[in-house]
Amino acid sequence: MLWEFFSALITGFGQTILATLPYLIAIGLLSAVLSPRFACNRDVPWWRSSDLATDLAYWFVVPVFTRFLRIGLLVLGAVVIFDVHGAQAIIDFYEYGHGPWAALPFWLQVALYLVISDFLLYWIHRLFHGHHMWKYHAVHHSSEHVDWVSAARFHPVNLFLGTILVDVTLLLAGIPPAVLGILVPFGIFMSTFVHANLNWTLGPFKYVLASPVFHRWHHTALDRGGSKNFAGTFPIFDLMFGTFYMPQNVLPDDYGVDDPAFPKGFAAQLVYPFKQ
């Protein structure tokens, strides 16, 4: 049994590398071309960052555990909530969705999933900036060289109570997993895009879609933009709830957390919140 568990972990790690590596190569090359011309901050290039090994660990290691956790919660939900038993029965239960969601056109399922999940994550994000949850979210803000490669730097607790919880909730509600086949690549693109070292504001579309400058303000100190711009995709939520921040003719800079003792290594950062 123990060997099967470790075998599954190794297999999952290999699948994560195979699935993620093409995205990282493409985004890394594109960033290397665009950043010198459109840099928001004159910083070291991402491939020379002192945090590169830590950030890559987040890209490849954490998704393996979150994948098993997501599947486990979906199985548990099918058994406890819907009384579905047996591996094949559970797969069939989720494959095409269920309830009113399943009757909607696929494009509408995708649109609703995107808007509802971003709305829920907006409020979860604000919760993680509160006193009790900040120690977990501080891991994401600890990068002093914000670039696309630091986009995956999230503590597992942050992911569990964030994207995993939202995904599981919406899938249990009846939206089919095929929707994630569209939105997972989109999510990777948006996350790397808003963290990229680019001076793009998207001009008149800055209220429609999150931009690099919009999100980089969020990584500054709390008395600047660090308590603003919580939306991951649609800034309209920040406009609606009074947290939109994009001063004209000024670019964000000076990132990181107010803790000079914050650890640099991957394992130490995973342990950090539990020491607080």
KENU-853230 format. One line per 10 residues: number of its first residue (from 1); for each residue x negated, y, z negated of C-alpha. Coordinates in Angstrom, 3 decimals. Example, Ala and Ser with C-alpha at 12.3 -4.5 7.8 and 13.67 -1.06 7.14 Angstrom:
REM residues 2
1) -12.300,-4.500,-7.800 ~ -13.670,-1.060,-7.140
END
This chain:
REM residues 276
1) 0.000,0.000,0.000 ~ -2.794,2.399,-0.922 ~ -4.658,1.549,2.284 ~ -1.513,2.242,4.327 ~ -1.222,5.649,2.682 ~ -4.820,6.622,3.459 ~ -4.484,5.178,6.948 ~ -1.432,7.387,7.507 ~ -3.354,10.418,6.231 ~ -6.273,9.737,8.583
11) -3.890,9.220,11.498 ~ -2.045,12.413,10.639 ~ -5.319,14.327,10.412 ~ -6.340,13.073,13.856 ~ -2.963,13.960,15.324 ~ -3.179,17.426,13.795 ~ -6.583,18.008,15.399 ~ -5.378,16.802,18.793 ~ -2.234,18.913,18.611 ~ -3.862,22.062,17.243
21) -7.247,22.163,18.971 ~ -5.966,23.220,22.426 ~ -4.136,26.167,20.861 ~ -7.202,27.225,18.880 ~ -9.509,27.025,21.891 ~ -7.125,29.039,24.084 ~ -6.409,31.665,21.406 ~ -10.073,31.902,20.402 ~ -11.200,32.509,23.999 ~ -8.438,35.043,24.583
31) -9.337,36.862,21.384 ~ -13.019,36.940,22.340 ~ -12.032,38.692,25.570 ~ -9.465,41.149,24.167 ~ -10.912,42.131,20.778 ~ -14.022,43.972,22.048 ~ -11.812,46.245,24.136 ~ -8.750,46.626,21.908 ~ -10.204,46.091,18.421 ~ -8.218,47.552,15.549
41) -11.283,47.386,13.294 ~ -14.953,47.166,14.200 ~ -15.659,43.942,12.370 ~ -17.765,40.841,12.860 ~ -16.333,38.599,15.615 ~ -14.241,35.744,14.283 ~ -16.799,33.070,15.242 ~ -19.411,34.790,13.038 ~ -17.137,35.322,10.049 ~ -18.446,34.010,6.730
51) -14.931,32.608,6.130 ~ -14.767,30.579,9.346 ~ -15.238,27.157,7.711 ~ -12.590,27.947,5.085 ~ -10.091,29.154,7.677 ~ -10.622,26.115,9.900 ~ -10.007,23.865,6.905 ~ -6.615,25.501,6.501 ~ -5.869,24.945,10.185 ~ -6.641,21.218,10.105
61) -6.260,19.895,6.547 ~ -3.182,21.552,5.047 ~ -0.835,20.721,7.993 ~ -1.357,16.996,7.346 ~ 0.047,17.236,3.822 ~ 2.830,19.638,4.827 ~ 3.837,17.264,7.618 ~ 4.252,14.339,5.201 ~ 6.061,16.583,2.729 ~ 8.507,17.826,5.374
71) 9.266,14.280,6.522 ~ 9.636,13.072,2.943 ~ 12.120,15.820,2.090 ~ 14.154,15.122,5.231 ~ 14.319,11.419,4.380 ~ 15.267,12.211,0.786 ~ 17.941,14.638,1.963 ~ 19.441,12.089,4.372 ~ 19.631,9.465,1.639 ~ 20.814,11.609,-1.281
81) 23.080,14.121,0.487 ~ 24.437,12.138,3.443 ~ 24.041,8.557,2.180 ~ 22.087,7.497,5.281 ~ 19.828,4.467,4.751 ~ 17.263,2.668,6.904 ~ 14.448,4.129,8.982 ~ 16.230,3.919,12.336 ~ 19.498,5.226,10.902 ~ 17.707,8.276,9.495
91) 15.980,8.928,12.832 ~ 19.301,8.652,14.664 ~ 20.955,10.939,12.105 ~ 18.546,13.802,12.812 ~ 17.784,13.240,16.507 ~ 20.653,15.217,18.016 ~ 21.664,17.223,14.987 ~ 25.019,16.908,13.256 ~ 28.054,18.975,12.358 ~ 28.999,22.302,13.994
101) 25.377,23.156,14.847 ~ 25.063,20.139,17.144 ~ 27.991,21.349,19.298 ~ 26.253,24.636,20.165 ~ 24.239,25.131,23.391 ~ 20.543,24.389,22.882 ~ 19.457,27.967,23.668 ~ 21.833,29.252,20.968 ~ 20.497,26.712,18.468 ~ 16.979,28.006,19.153
111) 18.041,31.654,18.816 ~ 19.964,31.067,15.588 ~ 17.136,29.029,14.073 ~ 14.649,31.794,14.917 ~ 16.740,34.632,13.470 ~ 17.982,32.781,10.359 ~ 14.559,31.389,9.502 ~ 12.908,34.811,9.891 ~ 15.576,36.377,7.666 ~ 15.076,33.733,4.958
121) 11.281,33.953,5.206 ~ 11.447,37.736,4.896 ~ 13.022,37.398,1.443 ~ 10.802,34.486,0.443 ~ 7.804,36.588,1.450 ~ 8.992,39.404,-0.782 ~ 9.434,36.896,-3.621 ~ 5.812,35.803,-3.235 ~ 4.725,39.390,-3.729 ~ 6.343,39.323,-7.149
131) 4.412,38.954,-10.399 ~ 4.922,35.218,-10.881 ~ 4.339,34.026,-7.301 ~ 1.579,36.367,-6.158 ~ -1.200,34.043,-7.348 ~ -0.228,31.586,-4.594 ~ 0.265,34.188,-1.876 ~ -2.979,35.929,-2.822 ~ -4.770,33.100,-1.006 ~ -3.369,34.390,2.278
141) -4.333,37.974,1.454 ~ -7.830,37.042,0.308 ~ -9.321,37.283,3.799 ~ -11.436,40.415,4.090 ~ -11.897,39.863,7.832 ~ -8.332,39.588,9.084 ~ -8.273,37.948,12.491 ~ -6.276,35.266,14.284 ~ -8.296,32.478,12.673 ~ -7.183,33.570,9.181
151) -3.500,33.191,10.113 ~ -3.275,29.652,8.672 ~ -4.714,30.546,5.272 ~ -1.740,29.638,3.084 ~ -1.670,27.792,-0.203 ~ 0.393,24.551,-0.005 ~ 2.790,25.887,-2.670 ~ 3.364,28.950,-0.488 ~ 4.076,26.715,2.511 ~ 6.310,24.368,0.510
161) 8.512,27.186,-0.795 ~ 8.326,28.994,2.545 ~ 8.361,27.457,6.004 ~ 8.803,23.850,4.823 ~ 11.794,24.680,2.620 ~ 13.407,26.754,5.382 ~ 12.790,24.099,8.055 ~ 14.167,21.293,5.905 ~ 17.217,23.375,4.927 ~ 18.110,24.193,8.534
171) 17.508,20.643,9.756 ~ 19.674,19.274,6.949 ~ 22.324,21.811,7.933 ~ 22.538,20.109,11.323 ~ 20.151,21.811,13.739 ~ 18.278,19.107,15.732 ~ 14.476,18.721,15.375 ~ 14.124,19.316,19.138 ~ 14.506,23.020,18.318 ~ 11.145,22.847,16.527
181) 9.587,21.611,19.768 ~ 10.175,25.137,21.073 ~ 9.650,27.141,17.920 ~ 6.485,25.510,16.539 ~ 4.333,26.674,19.496 ~ 6.078,30.059,19.316 ~ 5.343,30.236,15.595 ~ 1.650,29.497,16.163 ~ 1.512,32.186,18.836 ~ 3.225,34.811,16.676
191) 1.142,34.045,13.596 ~ -2.141,34.312,15.470 ~ -0.921,37.325,17.442 ~ 0.012,39.458,14.430 ~ -3.254,38.606,12.664 ~ -5.420,39.284,15.721 ~ -7.906,42.143,15.540 ~ -6.013,44.254,18.069 ~ -4.860,47.871,17.943 ~ -1.562,47.065,19.626
201) 1.638,48.575,18.201 ~ 3.892,47.507,21.120 ~ 4.991,51.124,21.493 ~ 8.792,51.446,21.825 ~ 9.153,47.719,21.119 ~ 7.561,48.023,17.672 ~ 11.023,47.660,16.100 ~ 11.811,44.571,18.185 ~ 8.783,42.331,17.669 ~ 6.046,42.270,15.044
211) 2.713,43.578,16.323 ~ -0.884,43.212,15.108 ~ -0.946,46.744,13.663 ~ 2.431,46.190,11.960 ~ 1.213,43.076,10.147 ~ -2.333,44.260,9.477 ~ -0.828,47.093,7.412 ~ 0.695,44.374,5.250 ~ -2.811,43.083,4.474 ~ -3.970,46.429,3.095
221) -3.785,47.540,-0.559 ~ -0.394,47.733,-2.278 ~ -0.497,51.535,-2.451 ~ -0.903,51.639,1.335 ~ 1.024,49.052,3.358 ~ 0.528,45.946,1.238 ~ 4.056,46.117,-0.167 ~ 5.632,46.667,3.261 ~ 6.161,44.802,6.563 ~ 7.292,41.411,5.282
231) 8.952,40.161,8.479 ~ 7.038,37.561,10.455 ~ 8.762,38.105,13.796 ~ 11.515,40.736,13.699 ~ 10.662,44.121,12.080 ~ 14.377,44.920,12.133 ~ 14.613,43.216,8.728 ~ 12.045,45.630,7.312 ~ 14.006,48.523,8.819 ~ 17.245,47.204,7.305
241) 15.815,46.774,3.809 ~ 13.509,49.807,3.635 ~ 10.121,48.109,3.912 ~ 9.029,49.185,7.405 ~ 5.648,50.972,7.452 ~ 3.854,52.146,10.605 ~ 2.251,55.599,10.160 ~ 1.451,57.322,13.443 ~ -2.124,57.841,14.629 ~ -3.559,55.784,11.764
251) -4.876,52.233,11.914 ~ -5.029,49.817,8.972 ~ -8.353,48.728,7.466 ~ -9.907,47.463,4.217 ~ -8.315,44.077,3.548 ~ -8.548,41.516,0.767 ~ -7.318,41.139,-2.823 ~ -8.185,43.107,-5.929 ~ -10.161,40.306,-7.540 ~ -13.938,40.328,-7.001
261) -14.119,36.802,-8.436 ~ -11.695,35.335,-5.897 ~ -13.285,32.105,-4.570 ~ -14.457,31.765,-0.977 ~ -14.299,27.992,-0.540 ~ -11.278,25.992,0.596 ~ -11.035,23.636,-2.412 ~ -11.644,26.436,-4.911 ~ -8.866,28.503,-3.366 ~ -6.430,25.601,-3.659
271) -7.197,25.389,-7.388 ~ -7.277,29.156,-7.983 ~ -3.528,29.747,-8.668 ~ -3.446,27.051,-11.338 ~ -6.230,28.762,-13.271 ~ -4.332,32.043,-13.513
END
